[in-house]
Amino acid sequence: MTEPLVGRLVVVGLGLIGGSLALALKAAGACREVIGVARRERTGQQAVELGICDRAVTDLGDILPQLESGDVIFVAVPTLAVEAVFAEMKERLPAGVTVTDGASVKGSVIEAARSVWGKVPEFLVPGHPIAGSEKSGVTAAREDLYRAHRIILTPLDNTAEESLRRIRAMWQAVGAEVLNMPVGEHDEVLAATSHLPHVIAYGLVDTLAHDAENENIFRYAAGGFRDFTRIASSDPVMWRDIMVANRAAILDAIDLYRGNLDALRGAIDRGDSDYLMGVFTRAKAARDHFTRMLAKKAYTETMQAQEVTFIAQPGGVVSGTLRVPGDKSMSHRSIMLGSLAEGVTEVEGFLEGEDALATLQAFRDMGVVIEGPVDGRVVIHGVGLHGLQAPAGPLYVGNSGTSMRLLAGLLAGQDFDVTLTGDESLTKRPMNRVALPLREMGAVIETGPEGRPPLLVKGGQPLKGIDYELPMASAQVKSCVLLAGLYAEGETSTLEPAPTRDHTERMLAGFGYEVQRDGARASLRSGGKLTATKIDVPADISSATFFMVAAAIAPGSDVLLEHVGINPTRDGAINILRQMGADIELANRREVGGEPVADIRVRYRPLKGIRIPEDQVPLAIDEFPALFVAAACADGETVLTGAEELRVKESDRIQAMADGLEILGVRAEPTPDGIVIQGGGEGAVFGGGTVDSLGDHRIAMSFAVASLRAGDTIRILNCANVATSFPGFAELARRAGLRLQGA
Ligand code: S3P
C-alpha cells in the first residue's frame, strides 16, 4: 500500500470549510487519521457521529505533542480567530508539520503569523478555498464541496517547498484546482468579487427588513430577491471578521460601486434609457460570459482538458436541408457600421461565433449599446461617426484577423488611443499590410516585432485621403483603408489587383453612405453620415462549403443549403467545384439587403482534378482547405497556384493541409504559392490517423469532412476554434450524416 499523502489531518474549526475537507480527504483515502478540534464538545461529537473525523478534542494543545512530520493542520476558523490558534501552536508544534488555513483574507493571516512568531514561518502555507456556501456549521459539511473549485494559495518567498507541495497535493486529491497568487492581489480580487457582494446582500436585506412602511415586503419577494440575497444568510461572524480584516480593499470596492450606483441613480432620475441600456447590456454580456466560463469548467472537469478533439468515424452519406450560421464578414461589418450609424440598426442572422462576438464586444467596450445577440438578432444603438468612447483597456479580438484589421482603420480616425491584441494565432499574423497604408494617410500606428500584433493606434491624428493600390488581393486591407477614409480629408480610394469580397462597399451603401465603384477602384469621401438600417445576414458560403464538399465526395449524398450568400466576390468555391464536375444547383435566387442569396443543392457525382484558375483564388480564399479535400477525392491531379495568401491565414493553410492529407495517405505537394494534389478518384478511400488542425477552424472542419471518404477513424486535434466561425458545426455535421464525435 502506498503511503497516504497526509499523515494526520488536524482540522481546527469544524464548520462547513473544515468539515468538508476532512470528509473529502478521508473519502479519497489521502490521510491516515482526521482529528477535529472544536471549542464546543458537542460539535466534536457531532463531527465524529457524522464520520467527519475519527476523534475530536476541544483543545489543540492536547494533540500537538502527538503530531509528527508529514501531518497537516488546517486552520478553518473565522479570520480574526486565526491568531489565537497560531498562538496555541507556538513552540509546541513538532518539526515537519505543515500548517495551512482557509481564511478569506490573506493579509490578516500573514499579520497574525508575524505577530505570533515574529515572522511568517516556512511551514505555513496560507490558502483560501473558493468554495463557500450560505450554509454553515458542521452539519453542512459535504464531501464534494471542493470538487472542480479553485483553491488559491498565497505562499511567501520563504515558504518551504515541501510544505507547499503537500498542501497543493492535498487539495488536488479532493478534486480542486490549485493556483498561486500574491497576498495583496488575492485580497483585492476577493474584496471585489466576494466581499463586496456580501456587503451589498446583507445591506439590502437589512434595508428591506427594517422598512417599516413595507412590513409585508418579504411576502412578495420572488426569484430576484432570492437569487440576489442568498448569500445574506451566510455566517455573520465569519463575514464580520472578513470586513474588519480586509478593510482597505473592501472600502475601495465599495467606493467604486457607489460611484456606479450613483450614476445609475442619476440615469433613472433623468429617464436616460440609453445609459440604462448601456449598463444592462454590458452587464448581461459579462454575466453570460461568466456563465459560459463556469460551464466550461464543468466540461474541463470531465474532459480533463479544455482542448477539443474531433473523432471522425469513417463513412457516411450527407442529406437533408441545412441552414449554416450567418456570414462572418457581414456580421463583423454590421456591428461596425451599425455602431457608427445614427439611429438604431437591427440585424438578423448575425453569426454568434467568437470572431464576430469579439467585434461586438470591442464596440461595447467603446461605449456602444448593443442588445443581444439572441437567436441571431442584434440591436445596435448607433453613436454616429464621432460617438465612440475610449475603452478602459486594450481591445482583445481573439482569433479574428478581420476584427483587428478593420478596426485598425476605423480607430485611426478616433481621438483616443487604442491597443488591439489577440490570441496566439493572431499574434503571428502580418499587420503591416494595414499599418503601412494607414501611416500613409497620417495615422500613427505601432506594431509588435516584424509588424505583428499588438497594434497601438494613436488617436487625434489628422488623416488625409490616399489613392491606395493594394499589393495583394485582400478585402481586409481594402476595407481598412476605406473605413479610415470615413475620417480622412478629401477622397480615399483603393485599387485591388483582383476582385475581393465587397461587403464593406455594399453595406456602406446600405447605410446611405456614398461609395463610388469603378472596376477595381472603390472610393469615398469623408463628411457623410451613416443612417441606421435593417440587415439580414445570409448564411455564410464559407461555412456552407464544408457541406457542399461533403455532398460532392460522399456517394449517395443530396443536400440542400438554405439562404446562402452567393455574392459574386465569394462564389469561387461553387465555380471551382462545378469545374471539377460537381452537381450543384442554385435555386430560389433573390436579393436580401443588397446581397444576392440562393438555396444551394448539391448531389454526389464523381469529381475530376483540375488546374484551378487563378482568378478564382480571391473568390474562394477561405474555402481552399475544404476544396483540397474535394481534390483528394477527384480523379487525377489538381493544381493550385497564385494562392500565397493561404500561408498567412489562421495557420499556414497550404502546409497544414498538405501535412494532414499526407497522414491520410494522399499525395499532396506544397508549392510556395499553392499545392499539387493527386486525387484518388471514384471509390478511393483515405487512411485514418491523427491530424493537427493547429487551432485553425477551417482545417479542423475540412478533415472532419474528409472522414466521409476515409477507411479508418480520423482524430483531429485542436478543434476549439471551430467556434470562431461555425458554432454548432459538430452537431449540424452529425445531423447531416457525418459520424463525428467531439463538441
Ligand atoms: C475577410 C477577408 C479575407 C478572408 C477573411 C475575411 C473579410 O481576408 O480570408 O476570412 O471579412 O474581409 P483577406 O483580406 O486577408 O484576404
Residues whose N, C-alpha, C, O or C-beta is under 5 A from the ligand:
A	BS01	S3P	S329 T402 A473 S474 A475 Q476 V477 I621 D622
